[in-house]
């Protein structure tokens, strides 16, 4: 029975999260991103032609979307759509890296939130107001916050990656390798379960956005105030649950204080990222930066703790 379960797990893992699947999905996403960029750009140009009276169209709702929609005001906004598909691929990569290393999995979360901020920059650039005072325009101020935040996040991701590579990896006894393999199976199980959950979330979020923005202009549905919250709001909620499961499973295989604190700190970092979606303006940027700063400091102290305590402990399991 256990052999059957293991074989079934490996089958689904190979189907969804193998390197071959990753390469195929990457090619598909690039193709879809290119096509979506061309379509979005064409709609922007069509909206310009309609607003200037060059073309006429009988469907007033369609004209209203193209002329008044924030995502159709400038060709720069066309970058937003392919970037959305790239972000979905990054979500897949996050699940892909989960079984390999918890630190790499957390780093991928940080990369995703940085890409979300960059995607927001493209939207705000399309709505820049250069005629009035910079500090009096919400879009201009948000763009300033996001530009500075992107630089800070990029630096923090670099530090996190550097610290993760500095984590020592000692040779483990055969018994410890068996324990590590058991934990790896648990992480594979979580990763396989996350795939259909995230797929369902993405389809539901995209469908809700299409209905809201295109077919319900009369207000039959409540409006979506921030398009960056679509999907990723629920996505980070799912990540928090997955992180808690990882922490609980890790307690079966290690009682090391530093590892428990590290994994708990990563959960706190993810929670801060989730809270950022409920905040607007500068508060949103502060929460995002705080999440990454907390994660970097947790990993830094974890490494320092390992150098101080673990050299005399040959039975350690590293970077799981």
N, C-alpha and C positions, 0 to 999 in steps of 0.2 A: 504493500500500500504506500509506504513512504517512498519507495523507488518510483511508483507511478506518479505521485505528487511532484517529486523532484523532476521527473522527465517532462511532466506537463508544464511546470514552471520554466524549465529551460526552453521548451518549445515556444511559449508565449514571449519569453524574453528575447529569443532569437528572432521572432517575427516582428516585434515592435522596437527593440532596442539594440539590435546588432549593428556593427559598423557598416554592413552592406545596406541595411535599411536607412541608416543615417545619411549615407552618400546619395541614395535615391531621393530621399526627401529633400535634401539640399538642392539637387538639380531641379526638382519640381517647384520648390519655393522660389528659386531664382527666376524661373520662367514665369511663374504667376506674378512675381513682383514687377518684372519688366512690362508685362501686359497690363497690369493694373495701373502702372505709372502712365502708360500711353493713353489708356481710357480716361483716367482722371484729368490728364492734361488736355485731352480733347474736349471734355466737359467744361473745363475752365475757359477754353477758347470759345466754345459755344455760348457760354454765359456772357462773355464779353460782347459777342456778336448780337445777342438778344438785347442786352442792356443799351447798346448803341443804336439799335434799330436796323442793323444790317440784315438780320433775319427776323422772321416772325413765326410764332408758334401758337397754336390754338389752346393748348393746355396751360392754363394760368398757374396751376399748382406746380408744374414742372418748371415754368419760368421763375416762379418765386424761389424755388430751391436753388436754381443755378445763379440767380442774380443776388439773392440775399444770404445764401449759405456761407458760413465762415470758411468752409473748405473749398469754395469755388471762387474766391475773390482774387486769387493771384496764382500764377504758375508755380510759385514756390510751394504753395499748399499741396500741389500734386505729389511732392516728395513724401507727404504724410502717408499716403495709401500703401506704396511698396514697403515703407518702413514698418507698417503694421504687420505685414506678412513676415518680414524679417524677424520681428519681435516674437511672432508665433513660433518660428523655427528656434529662436533662442529658448523659448519655454520648453520645447522638445529636448533641446540640448541639456537643459537643467535636469530633466528626468533621466536623460541618458547618462549623465555624470554622477547621479545619486549613488548607484552601487559602487562606484570606483573610489570615491573619497567624499566624506562629509564636508571637508574644507572646500574642495572643488565645487561641490553642490552649492554651498553658501556663496562662494565667489560668483557663480553663475547668477544667483539671485541679485547680487550687487550689479552685475553687468546689465541685467534686464531692467532694473530701475533706472540705471543711467541712460539706457536707450529710450526709455519712456520719457525722460526729461528732454533728451535730444529731439524726440519726435514732437514734443510739445513746442520746442523752439521753432521748428518748421511751421507749425500752425500759427504761432504768434508773429513770426516774421511776415506772414501774409496779411496781418492786420495791424502793422506798424502805423502809427500816426506821427508823421514827421512835420506836420503843420503847426502843432501846438507845443506846449511845454512837455518835456519828456517825463517829468515827475508827476504830471497830472493825468497821464494816460495809464490805465491799468495794464493794457497789453505791453506798453513799453517797459513799465516797471517789472512785470512778470518776466519779460524777455531778459532783462538785466539780471534778475535773480537766477534764472535758469542757466544763463551763460556762466556766471560765477560758480553755480552749483556743479555744473558739468566738469569744470576744471578741478574742483575739490574732489568730486567723486572719482575722477580718473586717477588722481594722485592716491586716493585711499585704496582703490583697487590694485594699483601698482604695489603699494605697501603690503596689502593683504596677500598678494601673490608671492611677493618676496619672502614674507614671513612664513608662508605655507611651505615654500621650498626649503626653508631653513630648518623645518621640523626634522629632527633626527629620525632615522629608521634603522634600528638595530636588528640583527639576526634574531629570529624567534625560534624557540624550541618547537619540536613537532607538535606537542600538545597545544601550544598557543596557536599554531597555524590551524589546527582543527577548530578551535574556538572562533578564530577569525573567519573561517569558511562558513560556519553556522550563522554568524552575524551577516556575512555577505548574502546568504540566501534570504535572510529577512529583508535586507535592503532591496534585493531584486524583486521580492514579492510586492513591496510598497511601490517600487518603480512601475511594475507591470500594472498594478491597480490604478496608478495615477493617470496612465495613458487614456483609458476610456472616460475617466472623470473629466480630465482637461479637454478632451475632444467634445464631450457633451456641453461643457461650459462655453467653449468657443462658439459652437453652433448656436446655442441659445442666445449668447450675447450679441452675435452678429445678426441673428434674426430679429432680436428686439430692436437693435439699432436701425435696421432697414425699415421695419414697420413704423418706428417712431419718426424717422427723418423723411421717409418717402411717401408712405401711404396713410399717415394720420395727421395731416396738417391742421385738421379741425380740432385737434386737442383731445382725441379719444383716449390717448395714452399720456401719461405724465412725461414731461420732457426730460431729456438727459442733459444735465447742466454742464457736465465736463466729460468730453468724449474720451479722455485719457483714463477715466474710471471704468470704461466698458471692459469687461472680462477680468482685468487685473485686480479689481476690487475683490471679487470672489476667488480669484486665483491665489492671492496671498493668504486668504483665509484657509484655503485647502493646504497651502504650504505650512501654515502654523500647525495644523493637525498632523501633517506628515512629520514635521520636526519633533512634535511631542512623541509620536510613535517611535521614531528613531531613538530618542532619548530613553524611553522605557525599555526598548529592546536591548539597547547598549548595556543597561544595568544587569542583564542576564550574563553578560560576557566580561564585564570589567567593573570593579568597584573603585577604580582610581578616582580620587577626589578631583584632580585637575581636569580629567576628561569629562566628568559629570558637569563641572562648572563651565568648561568650554562649550559643551553641547547646549547647556541651559542658556548660556550667553548668546549663542546663535539663535535660539528661539526668541529671546528678547529682541534681538536685532530684527528678526522677521516681523515680530509684532509691531515694532516701530515703523517698519515699511508699510505694513497694512494700515496703521493709523494715519499715515501721511495722505492716503486717498480720501480721508474724511476731512482734510484741512485744505484751505485755499491760501493763495498768495505766499507770503514769506514763511508762514508757519509750515506749509507743505515742504518747502525747501529745507527748513531747519530740521524737521523730523527725519527727512531722508538722509541728510548729512550726519545727524546724530546716530542713526542706525548703523551707518558704515563706520563711523568713528568708534562706536561701542564694539563692533565686530573686530576691528583691527586691534583695539586695545586688549580684547579678550584673547586673541590669538598671540599677541606679543607676550602677555603675562604667562600664557600657557607654555610658550617656548622657553621663557626664562625659568619657569617652575620646573620644567623637564630637565634643564641643564643642572639645576641645583639639587634635585631630589633623585632623578632617575638613573644617573650613571652607576649608582650602586645597586640598581634593580635590573637584572638581566632578563626578567620575564615580562617586559613591557610590550604592549601592542601599540604601534604608532600609526597615526594618520588613517584611522578607520572611521 
